[in-house]
Amino acid sequence: LQNTTDSPVTVETLDDVPEHVLRGLPEDVRLFPSAVDKTRLGVWATKSILKGKKFGPFVGDKKKRSQV
């Protein structure tokens, strides 16, 4: 039996992503459906990213390693 009281699944789209996030993505990084959660977007590299590569600007709260 199918439960008819389930709410519809919301799928994140590019329209949900703030403009500053899209502007801060490096040239070789794209947002596509996540491999972990198909209802969310994930960050995908179109080529290898060198260790230490920085991109931004950073917007948000910095967290200690123990907090993530």
C-alpha positions as CSV (number, residue, x, y, z in Angstrom):
1,L,0.0,0.0,0.0
2,Q,1.2,3.5,-0.8
3,N,0.9,6.1,2.0
4,T,-1.1,9.0,0.5
5,T,-0.2,11.3,3.4
6,D,3.5,11.6,2.5
7,S,4.4,15.1,1.5
8,P,6.0,15.5,-2.0
9,V,9.8,15.4,-2.1
10,T,11.4,18.7,-2.7
11,V,14.3,18.7,-5.1
12,E,16.9,21.4,-4.8
13,T,17.6,23.3,-8.1
14,L,20.0,25.9,-9.4
15,D,17.2,28.5,-8.8
16,D,17.6,27.7,-5.0
17,V,21.3,28.6,-5.0
18,P,22.2,32.2,-4.0
19,E,23.8,34.2,-6.8
20,H,27.0,34.8,-4.7
21,V,27.5,31.1,-4.5
22,L,27.3,30.7,-8.2
23,R,29.7,33.6,-8.7
24,G,32.2,32.1,-6.3
25,L,32.5,28.8,-8.0
26,P,35.8,28.2,-9.8
27,E,35.7,27.7,-13.6
28,D,36.1,23.9,-13.4
29,V,33.4,23.3,-10.7
30,R,29.7,22.8,-11.4
31,L,26.6,22.1,-9.3
32,F,24.8,18.9,-10.3
33,P,22.5,16.5,-8.4
34,S,24.4,15.0,-5.4
35,A,25.7,11.4,-5.5
36,V,24.8,11.1,-1.9
37,D,21.3,12.7,-1.8
38,K,19.5,13.0,-5.2
39,T,17.2,15.7,-3.7
40,R,20.1,18.0,-3.2
41,L,22.8,19.6,-5.4
42,G,26.4,18.6,-5.0
43,V,29.7,20.2,-6.1
44,W,31.4,18.4,-8.9
45,A,34.8,19.1,-10.5
46,T,35.1,18.9,-14.2
47,K,38.9,18.4,-13.8
48,S,41.3,17.7,-11.0
49,I,41.7,20.5,-8.4
50,L,45.2,21.0,-7.1
51,K,45.7,20.6,-3.3
52,G,45.6,24.1,-1.7
53,K,43.6,25.7,-4.4
54,K,41.5,28.6,-3.0
55,F,38.3,30.0,-4.3
56,G,35.5,32.2,-2.9
57,P,34.6,34.6,-1.6
58,F,33.8,32.8,1.7
59,V,30.4,33.7,3.1
60,G,29.4,32.1,6.4
61,D,30.7,31.2,9.8
62,K,34.1,29.6,10.1
63,K,34.1,26.3,12.0
64,K,36.8,24.5,13.9
65,R,37.7,21.1,12.6
66,S,36.1,19.6,15.7
67,Q,32.8,21.2,14.8
68,V,32.4,19.7,11.4
